[in-house]
Amino acid sequence: MRTEQFEQRLQAALEKVRTVLHVERKPVLAAHAQHSYKDKYLLAEVLTNSAAASQTNALFTSFGLTAEVWGTLKKWHDAGSAVSLRFANSERCDYDRMETRDVESPTKHVTEASIGGAVRAALTSKVVTTVEDHFWKCHFQWEISAIRGTGKEDSDRLSLTSRSGLVVLKTATKSPPRPTANPTPEEVNITWLVKTLSADSLTPEFSINRDCPKCHTPRRNAEVSAAQKHFSAVEAWCNKVGSALMSLFTIRSDAAQHLARPDFGSSKLFIAVLPLLDQAAEGQNSPESSLMPSQGADRSTTLALIANNPTAEGGVMLPSVDTNALLAEEARALKSHLDSLADTVPSGSEVAGSPLEARIIVTGRHIGAVGAQWMAALDYIEDLLRQQLIAAIGKEVSPADFAEYMRYHYKKVFLEAYAPKPFCFAVRRSDAHGPEGTVSLEETVVGPGGDSHIPQPIATMCSKASSAHTMQFALGASTNVQFKGDRYLHAWLSHQFSGQSGGSLTMVAGARQFSSMIVMVGRISSATTFDPKYAAIIQNKDELKIPLELSTIPTAKEFKDAVESLSPEQRAFAQAFRSMQLESTLFGILVIHIKPQLERVLSLADNSLTKEIKLTQDLMQLFIKYQISSDLLSFDEENEQQESGAEVVGSASSVERLAAVKRHVKAMTDVLDEAKKEELEERRLEAEYAKASKKAQEEEEARRRIEEELKSRELEECLQRNIGRCMDRGESLEGLVNQSCALEASPSFFAKASKSSSGGMFGGLFGGGMKKSAAAPYTLGAAPEMACDVFGSGAVHAAPAAPGASSSTARSAAPRPRPVQQQQQQQQQQQQQQ
């Protein structure tokens, strides 16, 4: 993508090149011409020499460099001194004078005088304001000079170009229009440029040492890195100089405020630094190819030229005469543009800026553009080399692809006995036993690359030690465990590109059915100590996966270079900390077989539990789940003799020992079964009790709801009877409501209400439910009439009757009361039904 963008940017320049060179030349970009790897180095050298020549021509054009000055700079460099360019500027405002002037208001006030209705006189007035104008003399000066070393002595400084002046500015207050500025001078080291160009002919002599071990590509080498540092520094210096000089164009008097800021337009200038090759037929040369490098170029504008390169003759490289023609065209276009600035840039005492500052600004921008295009051209060569390598391989190589290539390469380099092998081992007691599981370190491809994303064991170089010394690890604060066995030392080479790994590591451990083992992961802190961090019991087809995160520490050389300039205390601390890192960087995996340890702790003979599957599973359950002590299950010869009562001559056989352990296991299992039954019975009783308690609560809740419903029905019937009696007697509802509001619904109230049959108890039957219906007193038979309705909730709601209705109408709207005897009979029937 970057190659295509760069080629699109150079299309206009390529058309310009075809008009400058001979018609028989066929210049094309490097990607479109057949060339060799050597041509890429030659092209990088031509580009660098062209950029150096272009920069030199620009400095000679506007920055005051001359052949005499350049000779002095060359002498300074030959004497072993550094050569730099310095830009110094300063600015200050001095108070000059104050002037006053009258400013009339644009508004006029007219006052008319009339006599007898006729205007006899008119008086006109206006406001005049006295304004104070303060005048300042703004002094400015700047200088570009060449210095040797630090420029301490006068003989170490050469003035190249400078300018000073003043502009009179006006302000409304006695405050300076611009602050006093005396910034630190800006310097740039041009020793690389002075070293690269010859003293007599100003010919760049840049070349790349391809025999240097640090020279990797035309872009990645020490010579190009030094050139890049120079071009970047000069570009930054030119930008700072341009910004300081651009501020001068903002210093202008009132008479020049209408002038527009100049548009320098240096971005469209032609640049001769182009990655071009000649696509002409082999052996066909244009007439200019036989000329000297300086022929065909205008020496008035082009001072630095490219020399002939004998190694480039007969190839696809453009001849030096063509490169010099492009440099001449670049210099001509720059000079033409600078000459046109005299007509567009204002000058005089009204503006601080002048065409001289404009020339330096435009030239500085052009120098920066030359450096940027040189860097882009070299990146273009590097990207072209990368694209060609990808096209040759057919894909972009990732760390996973490179690791796969190394595994293929190992087979051709190492003998079979020393070749790296996959880190995947079967866990077994001995060669006579079958494997009980596997332990492996697997790598999963992250990102593109590789044949698949299926985890595969990593290839390591392995060394085995059978008769190793005893090691130990701490099981707790007071317990250490010693162990022996086969010991394997692995070495693995991890491949990374730019610090990015192509895979992630995982430790995988798995056990077969009816097999078990202990896997411990940690670090080997010393020759006799293993420091475990994690441990797990794997059994019965379990699979344990632990992701591993790797970190790198500095190499011995990096550590030595880093601590060389530290204080003695800091160096001692760094060395102590590194020793700790080195001791704890050895990753270790410890695998412990469980069956042999069970046989030893139970005093059984070797291989006694090999085929005792059920016994082994029972033992694992007793030890892991129930935490049973080994003393309760192991074989004890003295206890066995006491229990049997017979004296045994000699030691017990392996069968007797195994039988005794089985009896102990069975007895312990029976005890646990009894405990399980008791616990299950307790849980069953607890569940039945909880169920019975819940059922009793539900029955009590149902009985309470039934009682509340009965009381509510009794109250409703009592209310209906008393309301009927009240309406028969024509009593006032107001008194009835007042009496009912004074009582509360309580159990004693419900008891009284159920037994009430006369009007004496009527006032307490309504309870608090009548409070909302007592908004206004109404009397039956009085106007306005009220129609009453009794609801099941016991509340009485009154609604106004239609206007004009009589008392008899209101009474007929209410429910007709039944006789007392009929009500009592109905109540008795309802009670019997309930």
Secondary structure, 3 states (H helix, E strand, C coil): CHHHHHHHHCHHHHHHHHHHCCCCCCEEEHHHCCCCHHHHHHHHHHHHHHHHHHHHHHHHHHCCCCHHHHHHHHHHHHCCCCEEEEEEEEEEEEEEEEEEEEEEEEEEEEEEEEECCEEEEEEEEEEEEEEEEEEEEEEEEEEEEEEECCCCCHHHEEEEEEEEEEEEEEECCCCCCCCCECCCCEEEECHHHHHHECCCCCCECCCCCCCCCCCCCCCCCHHHHHHHHHHHHHHHHHHHHHHHHHHHHHCECHHHCCCCCCCCCCCCCCCCCCCEEECCCCCCCCHHHHCCCCCCCCCCCCCCCCCCCHHHCCCCCCCHHHHHHHHHHHHHHHHHHHHHHHHHCCCCCCECCCHHHHHHHHHHHHHHHHHHHHHHHHHHHHHHHHHHHHHHHCCCCCHHHHHHHHHHHHHHHCCCCCCCEECEEEECCCCCCCCCEEEEEEEEECCCCCCCCCCEECEEEEEEECCCCCEEEECCCCCEEEECCCEEEEECCCCEECCEECEEEEEEEEECCCCEEEEEEEEECCCCEEEEEEEEEEECCCEEEEEECCCCCCCHHHHHHHHCCCCHHHHHHHHHHHHHHHHCCCEEEEEEEHHHHHHHHCCCCCCCCCCCHHHHHHHHHHHHCCCCCHHHCCCCHHHHHHHHCCCCCCCCCHHHHHHHHHHHHHHHHHHHHHHHHHHHHHHHHHHHHHHHHHHHHHHHHHHHHHHHHHHHHHHHHHHHHHHHHHHHHCCCHHHHHHHHHCCCCCHHHHHHHHHCCCHHHHHHCCHHHHCCCCCCCCCCCCCCCEEEEECCCCCEEEEECCCCCCHHHHHHHCCCCCCHHHHHHHHHHHHHHC
